[in-house]
Amino acid sequence: MFTRRLTRSIAIGAAAIAIGGGAYGIVSATASTGSGTTTTATAASAAAAQPASAGGGSNARSGPAAGGSIGRVSSMSASGFTLSTPTGGKVTIKETSSTKYEKGTTAASKSAVTKGKTVLVLGTDNNTTITATQVIVGPPQLNSKTASQVVAFSRGTADKSKAVGQIPASYKQGTGTILKGTTANKATEAALLTYPGGVVDRVVQLSNGDYEVHNIGVTWPHHIFVNKDFKVIGAND
């Protein structure tokens, strides 16, 4: 079974989240359909590749996968930068020669990323490290209502049992097709623009064509559901 813990403690953030000087203002993101390369994964295969966790739990997965995070740049380095999520988590971002940058919806250069800027990072996630394929500086604002529903992770605190919106009938935890590429990025972006605060560590396509975006580093939500039009339709623990 996929678990819901990072290997480090994350302090509880404020319920009302503001990033980059403004409250979030979009409930969900919409993107045109794209193609993605897929890898089939089941609960059994993921459990076989399950790494140990310093927090007493684990982050069962079949290896690094497409994901991302959103937050404020807290420090810079020669190889990338550190991102501080709305719930107080720290994510290491590695930049490469192939990393692409945008400022809003316009192509930009690496110099657009500076300390204090709010960024959305998409790429290959490995726990709390993301190798960035795309960095969007000044992403769309998010809805303060959905953002405030995100519950920060606190060591020793039980998961929050809650479901909102529509949970696909075909959803069964631990099964599905792990995606990468354009489709995974679009689903990740939609999920993070609706429920910021955690780190997406994989995107799974369900049998009905919807997507389950797996979110770690928070107590809730761990599973964010995105439809084929890349709109968030529900979330649960």
C-alpha positions in Angstrom: 0.0 0.0 0.0 1.2 3.4 -0.9 2.0 5.4 2.3 1.7 9.0 3.1 4.9 10.1 4.8 8.0 12.1 3.8 11.2 11.1 5.5 11.4 14.4 7.3 9.1 16.3 9.6 7.1 19.3 8.1 5.7 21.9 10.5 2.0 22.7 10.4 1.3 25.7 8.2 -1.4 28.3 8.5 -4.9 27.4 7.2 -5.1 30.5 5.1 -2.2 30.3 2.7 -0.7 33.2 0.8 2.2 32.9 -1.6 4.0 35.6 -3.5 2.1 38.3 -1.8 -1.4 37.2 -2.9 -4.2 34.8 -2.0 -4.8 31.9 -4.3 -7.7 32.4 -6.8 -8.2 29.5 -9.2 -10.0 26.3 -8.2 -8.6 24.1 -10.9 -6.4 24.2 -13.9 -7.4 23.2 -17.4 -5.0 22.1 -20.1 -5.3 20.5 -23.5 -4.9 16.7 -23.8 -1.3 15.5 -24.3 0.5 12.2 -24.7 2.6 10.5 -22.1 4.7 7.4 -21.8 3.4 4.9 -19.4 4.6 2.2 -17.0 2.3 -0.3 -15.4 2.5 -0.5 -11.6 0.6 -2.5 -9.1 0.6 -2.5 -5.3 2.7 -5.6 -5.3 5.4 -4.3 -7.5 5.5 -1.0 -5.7 5.8 -2.7 -2.3 8.8 -4.7 -3.6 10.6 -1.4 -4.4 9.6 0.2 -1.1 12.4 2.2 0.6 12.9 2.6 4.3 11.8 5.8 6.0 13.5 7.6 8.8 10.0 8.6 10.0 9.0 5.0 10.8 6.9 4.8 7.6 7.7 4.4 4.0 7.1 5.9 0.6 6.3 2.8 -1.5 6.9 3.4 -5.2 8.5 1.8 -8.2 11.2 4.5 -8.4 11.5 8.2 -9.2 8.5 9.3 -11.3 6.9 12.4 -12.8 5.8 15.0 -10.2 6.4 18.5 -8.9 5.7 21.1 -6.2 4.8 24.7 -5.8 6.1 27.3 -3.4 8.6 30.1 -2.8 12.3 30.0 -3.6 14.0 30.1 -0.3 17.7 29.7 -1.3 19.8 29.4 -4.5 22.8 27.2 -5.3 25.0 26.5 -8.4 22.9 23.3 -9.1 19.4 24.7 -8.4 17.4 26.0 -5.5 15.4 25.2 -2.5 11.7 25.6 -2.6 9.6 26.2 0.5 6.0 24.9 0.2 3.0 26.7 1.6 2.8 24.1 4.5 6.5 24.7 5.5 8.1 21.8 3.6 11.5 22.1 1.9 12.1 20.6 -1.5 15.4 20.5 -3.3 15.2 21.5 -7.0 17.9 20.4 -9.4 18.3 22.3 -12.6 19.8 20.8 -15.8 20.8 22.1 -19.2 17.4 20.9 -20.5 15.3 22.6 -17.8 12.8 25.0 -19.4 11.6 28.2 -17.8 8.5 30.3 -18.1 7.5 33.6 -16.5 3.7 33.4 -16.4 3.0 32.1 -19.9 6.1 33.5 -21.6 9.3 31.7 -22.2 12.0 32.9 -19.9 15.6 32.2 -18.9 17.1 30.7 -15.7 17.7 34.2 -14.4 14.0 34.6 -13.9 14.3 32.3 -10.8 15.3 34.4 -7.9 15.0 34.2 -4.1 11.5 35.0 -2.9 9.8 34.2 -6.2 6.8 31.9 -6.3 7.4 29.0 -8.7 5.7 25.8 -9.9 8.2 23.1 -10.6 7.5 20.0 -12.8 9.9 17.2 -13.3 11.1 13.9 -11.9 10.5 13.5 -8.2 12.6 11.4 -5.8 11.1 12.0 -2.4 12.0 15.6 -1.5 14.2 16.2 -4.6 12.9 17.2 -8.0 15.0 17.2 -11.1 13.2 20.0 -13.0 12.1 19.8 -16.6 10.0 23.0 -16.3 10.0 25.9 -13.9 7.1 28.4 -14.1 7.8 31.6 -12.3 4.6 33.4 -11.1 2.1 30.6 -11.8 -1.6 31.3 -11.7 -3.1 32.2 -8.3 -5.0 29.5 -6.5 -8.3 29.3 -4.7 -7.8 30.2 -1.0 -10.7 27.9 -0.1 -9.2 24.7 -1.5 -5.7 25.8 -0.5 -6.8 26.2 3.2 -8.1 22.6 3.2 -4.5 21.2 2.8 -3.3 19.8 6.2 0.4 20.0 6.8 2.3 16.9 7.9 3.2 16.6 11.6 5.1 13.7 12.9 3.0 11.4 15.1 -0.3 13.0 13.8 -2.8 10.5 12.3 -3.9 11.0 8.8 -7.1 13.0 8.3 -9.9 10.9 7.0 -11.8 13.1 4.5 -13.1 12.9 1.0 -14.3 15.8 -1.1 -15.8 16.0 -4.6 -15.9 13.0 -6.9 -13.8 9.9 -6.3 -13.7 7.8 -9.5 -15.5 4.5 -9.1 -12.6 2.8 -10.8 -10.1 4.0 -8.2 -8.4 1.3 -6.2 -5.3 2.3 -4.2 -2.1 0.7 -5.4 -3.1 -0.1 -9.0 -3.1 1.8 -12.2 -0.6 3.0 -14.8 2.2 5.3 -13.8 2.6 8.1 -16.3 5.4 10.4 -17.4 5.7 13.1 -20.0 3.2 15.8 -21.0 0.1 14.1 -19.6 1.7 13.6 -16.1 2.9 17.2 -16.1 -0.6 18.6 -16.9 -2.3 16.4 -14.2 0.4 17.5 -11.7 0.0 21.1 -12.5 -3.8 21.0 -12.2 -3.5 19.2 -8.8 -0.9 21.6 -7.4 -2.8 24.7 -8.5 -5.8 23.4 -6.5 -4.2 21.8 -3.5 -0.8 23.4 -2.9 1.5 22.4 0.0 2.8 18.9 -0.7 5.0 17.2 -3.3 3.6 15.1 -6.1 5.6 12.0 -6.5 3.7 10.2 -9.2 0.6 10.3 -11.5 -1.5 7.2 -12.1 -4.0 6.8 -14.9 -7.1 4.9 -13.8 -9.0 2.4 -15.9 -11.7 5.0 -16.7 -9.1 7.4 -18.1 -9.1 9.8 -15.1 -5.8 10.5 -13.1 -4.9 10.0 -9.5 -2.2 12.4 -8.5 -0.3 11.1 -5.4 0.6 13.8 -3.0 3.1 13.4 -0.1 4.4 15.6 2.6 1.0 16.5 3.9 -1.6 14.8 6.1 -4.3 15.7 3.6 -4.9 15.3 0.7 -2.8 12.3 -0.4 -4.8 11.5 -3.5 -6.0 14.2 -5.9 -8.3 13.2 -8.8 -8.1 14.9 -12.1 -10.3 14.2 -15.1 -9.4 13.7 -18.8 -9.9 17.5 -19.3 -7.2 18.1 -16.6 -9.7 19.5 -14.1 -9.6 18.5 -10.4 -12.7 16.6 -9.5 -12.0 15.3 -6.0 -9.5 14.4 -3.3 -9.2 12.1 -0.3 -6.8 10.8 2.2 
